[in-house]
C-alpha cells in the first residue's frame, strides 16, 4: 500500500486507533524508502514530502506526527550513508522502531493487568487495542473480570471492544454512552481504563469524544480512572505550549436532521486532575510525571536550551 493509500485509509478510519495509525504510517514510509532514488539529500526530501501527506490524514492523534518525525530523524542520522546503504540502514532502523512499538503494547498489557484485581468490574470507552490487551492479560493471569463497554457514538467503536473481549471469553456488557453513570452505580464499577490519542506535558489527555464525561463520572463515584498509552502518544511539542486540533468529522456520521446544525467533534480533553494513573511501556506514572518522561523519550527533539 502506497503512502497516499495509507493516508486515505487513515482519514476514512479504515485504519484507526492511535497506535495502529502510527504503525501504518511508519510501515508506509518504510515501503516508500525502498523505491527512493537520487542523492541521499533528495531521498530525505522525498521522505519528508511523503511524511507531510501522512501527517495530514488525521489531526488529533499525536502518535502520527511523532512516528513520521522519528522516521525522518532516523533518515537524517543516516545522512552520511550513500544510496543503497542509506536505504538499507534506514529501513532496518525503521523496522526496529516498529518492533519497539509492538513490544510496548505487551509491556503495557503486563503493567496494566497488575493494576487489576480478581473480581474487578471494569469500564472502557471507545476501542483502544492497548486497553483490550490489558484486559486480556488480566484474564490470562487468572483474574476473573467483567467489562462494560460504551457503544461510543457515532462510529460505535465500542462494538469492536465488546467483540474482542467476548471473543477472549471475558464477560462483557454493552451500554449506550449515556448509561455510564447509571452503570457505574448499578454494577459497582471498580476501575475505568481508556486509551489515548495525545497526552500533553501537563498530564491532560485527548481521547475519543465522551472520555472526559466518563472521567467526571469516575471522579464523582470515586472510581479509578486509568489511561493506557504508549509514550509515542505523548506530545513533545506540548512542552512549548503547543496543543492539537480536535477533529471535527462529517455531521452525517451523527444523523441528518433538516434545519439543525449537527456537531461531530471526534475527541475531547480530560484534565489531569481526573486521571489517577497513566500506564506506559516505561511503567505506571502519575500525570504529573509526563513532562519528565517526554524529556527522556523525545530527547532527540529537544535542544540544550529546552
Ligand atoms: C480511537 C481512540 C482510542 C485511542 C487509543 O479513536 O480514541 O482510544 O486512539 O487507541 P478513533 P489504541 O476510533 O477515532 O481512531 O490504544 O488502539 O492506540
Boltz pocket constraint, residues with backbone or C-beta under 6 A from the ligand:
constraints:
  - pocket:
      binder: B
      contacts: [[A, 15], [A, 16], [A, 17], [A, 18], [A, 19], [A, 20], [A, 61], [A, 125], [A, 126], [A, 127], [A, 128], [A, 129], [A, 130], [A, 131], [A, 157], [A, 194], [A, 195], [A, 196], [A, 197], [A, 207], [A, 208], [A, 228], [A, 266]]
      max_distance: 6.0
